[in-house]
Amino acid sequence: MTEDQDFADVKDSFISHLIELRNRIMKASAGVLIVFGILMLTPGPGAIYDFLAHPMIAALPPGSKLIATGVITPFLVPMKITLLAAFIVALPWVLYQAWAFIAPGLYAHEKRLVAPLVISTSVLFLIGVAFCYFLVFGQVFKFIYNFAPQSISFAPDIENYLDFVMTMCLAFGITFEVPIVVIVLVRMGIVSVEKLKAIRPYVIVAAFVLAAIVTPPDIMSQLFLAVPLCLLYEVGLMVAPIFVRATQAPEESENPEGTV
């Protein structure tokens, strides 16, 4: 009888977690859809895509435009861009729903750090995307256009341009999350700060290899990705011990920086 009761309790707990997860996903999706609706009204999909295409247009000769080779591409691509913009704007709300789902399993002193983590994660991702748009794109597109032979009519397709921009923005947005990854790994005790410092040379090499894979083959864009990644790794190493001490309960072990 006891085993049956325990099984029933576990089953009820599992179902309640699934229901909570569903509710959080629905709330996160609703937030993105609300922002999407607002962006559809103002400034509109066309204006959002024109803003995204500005770095490429600025690198081309005056009067140049991007082309659309598909019948419904001029409609679908701006809609995709608007949905992506809505997700980025609603990112703090989405992250809050994720943290709210796992919050019941956290200690009281750890819950106080949920808001700073949500805010810092959102801010760092947005900074990474802005860094890519305002600084990297200008250098990359100038390099591509100047490298192209004079016999080639350079007219990028808007769908290919969208894929390239999304890949680059995602790469830089994730790169700028490196301090958060370092902090979480140290706080969970998966690896110590000393160990992370010891593997610093390997991280630097990995950063440049990743930059060479993700970015175009010009040295400037590779440096723009690899150098911030290395610097942000160092920031994570400096902040991680402070975060661990701030989230430690008084009765926790004496090693605040985690162990391997």
N, C-alpha and C positions, 0 to 999 in steps of 0.2 A: 504493500500500500504506500509505503514511504517512497519507494522508487518511482511508482506511478505519479505521485504528487510532485516529486522533483522534476520528472520529465515534463509534466504539465506546466510547471513554473518556468522551466527553460523555454518551452515552446511559446508560452505567453510572452516572455521577455523578448524572444526573437521576433515574434510578430509585431510587438509594440515598437521595436527598433525599426523594422521595415516600414511601419506606418509613419514613424517620425521622419525617416529618410525620405519617404515619398512626399510628405508635407514640406520638408525643407527644399526639395528639388522643385516642387510646384511654386513655392514662394520665390525661389531664385529665378525660375523661368518667367514668372509673372513680372518681376522687376525688370528683367531684360526686355520683355515685350512692351511694357509701359514706356520705357526709354525709347525703344524702337518706334513706337507710335508717335512720340513727341518729335523725334528726329525726322520722321516722314513728313510731318507738317512743317517743321522749321528746323534747320534750313532747307531740308529736302535732300533726296538721294543724289540729284544732279550736282548740287553745290558741294556735298560731301565728297563726291568722286573728283570734282574739279580741284578741291583742296588737296586730295591725295595725289592727284596727277601733276600738281604744280612743279615739284622738283624735276620731273622728267621733261615737262614742257619748257622749263627754264633752261635746260641743257641743250635743247634743240634750236635750230634756226628760227628766227621770228616768223610767226604764222603757221608753224608746224602743229600738227595734231596727232593724237593717237587714233588708231583705226579699230573698227569692229568687224570681224569676219563672219560672225554668226548672225542669224536672223533675229534672235531674241537676246543676243548678248548685250545690246545697249540698255535693255531693261533689267536683265538678271544681275549683271556685274554691279551697277549702282545699288541694287537691293542687297547684295551680299556685303558690300562695303558698309551700308547703313546698319545692317545687323551686327557686323563686326564692331562698328563704332558704338552701338548700343551695349554690346557686351563689355567693352572697355570702360564705358561710363558707369555701367552698373556693377563693375567688378567689386567694389567695396561691399555692396549688398550681397553679391554671390558668395564672397569669402566669409562674410558674417554668418550666412546660413550654414556654411560648412563648419565653421568653428562652433556655432550654436548646437550642431548635431553631436559633436564630440565633447562639448562642455560638461555634460553630466558625469563623464568619467574623469574629470580633472579635480584636483584639490582646490580648495578655496583660494589659496595664495597663487595658484597657477591661473585661475580664471581671471584674476585682475590683469594679467598680461595678454589676454585675448585681444582686447581692443588695440593695444599698441602693435601687436603682430599683424592684425588685419589691416590697420592703417599703413604700416610700413611696407607690407607686401604689395598693397595697391599702389602706393606712391612710387616704390622702386620699379614696379612694372611700367607705370606710366612714364617715369623718367627714362627708362630704357627705350620705350617706343618713341618718345620725343627726341631723344638723342639720335636715334636712327633716322628719323624723318628730317630733322632740321640740320644735322651735321653730316651724316654718312651718305644719304641719298645724293646730295649735291656733288660730292666727290666721286661717287660711284658712276653716276650717269654722265658726268663730264668725261670720265675716263673711257667709258664704253663708246660714247659718241666720237671722241677724238681718235680712238683706236680704229674705228670702222673705216675701211677703204673708201675713197672718194667715189668709186663706181657703185657703191651700195646706197640705195635710198632707204634711210633709217626711219621706219614708221612702225613702232611697236604696237602689237595688238593689246587691247585693253584687258582681255582675260589673262593673257600671259603676264602682263604688268601687275595685275591683281595678285596672281600666284607668287610672283617675285617679292612684292611688297609685303604680303602676309608672312612669307617665310622669313624675311629679314626682320620685320617688326617682332615676330614671335621669338626669333633667336636673341635679339637684343633685350626684349622684355624678360625672358627667362634668365639671361646672363646677369641682369641686374638683381636677380633674386638670390644670387650666391651668398650674400651675408645671412639671409634667412635660413638657407640650407645648412650653413655651417653652424649657426646658433642652435637649430633644432637637433642636429646630429650630436652636438656636445651636450645639450640639455637632456637628451634621452639616454645618454651614457653609451652611445654606440661607439664613439671615438673621442679621445681626449684632445685638448688644445695642443699639447706637446706633440702628439702623433701627427696632427694636421700641420704643425710647423715643420716637422721632420720631412714630410712628403711635399713640401713647398716646391722644390725643383721639378718634380713630376707634374704638379699642377700647372706650372708655368708652361712646360712643354705641351701638355694636353690642351691648354688654352690656345696656343698658337696653331696646333693641329686642328682643333675645332674651328677656329677662325678661318683657316685655309679651306676647310670643307664647306662651310656655310656661306662665306662671302665670295664675291667675284674675285678673279685672280690678280687684282691690283693690291699693292702693298699697303696703301693707305687704309682701305676698308678693313683689311685684316688686322692692322694695328688698332683701328677704332674698336674692334671687338675684343681682341686679345688683351690689350692693356687695361681697359676697364675691368675685365674679368679678374685679372691678377690683383688689381687694386682693391676691388670689392672683396676678394678672398681675404686680403689683409684686414679689411674693415671687419669682416666676420670674426676673424681671430681676436681682434681687440674687443669687440662687443660681447662675444660669447661668454667669457667669465663673468662680466657684469650682469648679464641676463640670468645666468645660472644662480648667482648669489641672490638676485632679486626674487627668483621663483622657488628658492629652497625653503622647505619647512624647517623650523628649528631643530627637529629631531632627526633630520636626514643625515646621511653619512658625512664624514669630514672632508671627503674629496669632492669639491663643488664643480670641478671641471669635467667630470665623467671619466670613465675608464674604457679601455678597449674591450 
